[in-house]
């Protein structure tokens, strides 16, 4: 299982949040409660690849990360329906924690 944070555009309202959540639920991702204009989605890596049309890489080590095949944290939005793409600012994996002294 992997998860990512969906961030909607700052001018989003509750109806847009509900519409975006409904889309991702229908796409087969687990959708979590929103916080303002963002919410998280989770599911198997293969489901993310299907929904976003991008191969992802999962590092299964203790402090592993999830990235796109190119090493980025943001998923492409091109495969989303236009009405959803217009309200979504980004869908991104969280970086692993940084335990570097002073970080």
Secondary structure by P-SEA (a helix, b strand, c coil): cbbbbbbccccccaaaaaaaaaaaaaacccccccccccccccccaaaaaaaccbbbbbcccccccccccccccccccccccaaaaaaccbbbbbccccccccc
